[in-house]
């Protein structure tokens, strides 16, 4: 199995899920780094090749099975990983209300936070008026999360791939000038999730790769 990723991008959520599942113990995982600005593959046998040949959108994550079958988009990749390694219990059983709730949170994180807020704020070419519009969306969305997490440890009853996705997105807050400490419950949630051994390991691995990429 191959995971095409960019350091500290949303593909980090899939790395977290794979680490949580101890996937390497069952299936060899190749982590293939991508430069999403140049749209090139950085590591592996195809280093230097055009990433558009892997994903026509030029985006991560891309998960590729050994038979060549590929899957893109966090909302699809994360539940697939959870089902691929069921012993880790990273998603509720299919067909249940809790599974529907998982998809609700993945949709919220992907559209309301990732694409709706952080993509415009992270993109250098975004017009300042658009950035102001995106920034104005933060309070309502963070307030919703703050209220939901006020009496619970995770988005669902236990840690799931939705938490893996959310903690990655929240990590972008300081890069765009969003002070997470204004939402104490949410900041505490992010800290707790990042203290999980698999999550801490995934962040440490990708911070090092991010540092090297910036230095090169």
Buried (B, 14 or more C-beta within 10 A) or exposed (E): BBBBBBBBBBBBBBBBBBBBBEBEEEEEBEBBBBEBEEBBBBBBEBEEEEBEEBBEEBBBBBBBEEEEEEBBBBBEBBBBBBEBBEEBBBBBEEEEEBBEBBEEBBEBBBEBBBEBBBBBBBEEEBEEEEBEBBBEBBEEBBEEBBEBBEEEBBBBEEBBBBBBBBBBBBBBBEEBEBEBEEBEBBBBBBEBBBEBEBBBBBBEBBBEBBEEBEEE
